[in-house]
Amino acid sequence: MSHLISTDATRTSCRCGAVVLVAVDEGLAVRADADPIPPTAEIAALVDGRWTYTHAGGQLIYRDAARIRSNTPAGCIHREHRCIKKPEQLDLFGSKK
């Protein structure tokens, strides 16, 4: 049996400027919005194609159907991050193109 690595979530800034939580969950890199969402908003996130995670014990844990149904483990729900605005490209002198 192999066990995949998971790391504690770290709060940081995405290149789009949003505050996100980053971690490795079961071997996969995860970027989630730092602000938790209510359980009712989880449905909209899933319909939008975003994965959801529980922030528990310092880690982001993927919420599959069984975990959503049983609401385990207990913790705040976070949705997968998607950049809202794209970073602007600057030329060599720092002015916008």
N, C-alpha and C positions, 0 to 999 in steps of 0.2 A: 504494500500500500504506500503510495506517495502522498506527501502533504505539501501543499503549495504555500508559498510565503504570503504573509499578511503583515502590514506595518501600521503603526499608529498614524492617524490623520494629522496633517500639519496645515495650519491656516496660512494662506499666501495670496498673492494677487495674480490673476490671470493676465495675459498680455492685452486682453480687451479692457482691463481695469477693474473687473469684478473681483470681489473677495471670494475665494474658493477653498475647499478642503481637498488636499491631495493625499493619496495613500496608495498602497498596493493591497488589493483584496484577492485572496486565493490566486495569486500570481498575475493578476491583471491590474494595470495602472488605472486609477480612478481619479476623476476630477468631479467634485460635486459642489453645488451652490452652498455657500456657508450658512445661509439662512434656512432654518428648518421649515417644512411645510406641514399643514394639517393633514390628517388621513384622507379627508375629502378631496384635497388637491392632488393626492397620489394618483387617483384615477385619470385625471387630466394629463399628468406627466406620462403615465403609461400609454395612454392613447396617442400622445405626441411622440412616442417612440423613445422616451427617456427611461433609463433604468433608475430604480430608486434604491436607497441604502438606509440602513439604521446606523446612527452614530452611537455606539455603545462600547464601553470599556476602552475608549480612545481610538477605536478602529471604525472604519466604514464597512458595514456588512451588507452584501447584496441581498435584496428582498425578493426571493422567488415566491411563487404562488403559495407554497406551504407556509413560509414565514409571514406573508401578508395575511393569510387566513388566520393564523394563530397569534399574530402580532408579537412574535418572538424573534430575536431578543428585544426586550423593552428598551426604548431609547427614542431619540428624535429622528424624524424621517427627513432625508435630504434627497433631492433629485439630481440626476446627472447634469453637469454644467454644459451649457451651450453658449458660445459667445453671442452677445446681443449685437454689438457693433464691431466692425472689423477695424484692426489697427490701421492707422494712416501711414502710408509709406512716405518717408522723408528722403530728400536727395542728400548728397554728401555735405551740404552746408546747413542742413537742418530745416530747410523750408519745404513746405508741402509741394508735391507734384501736381 
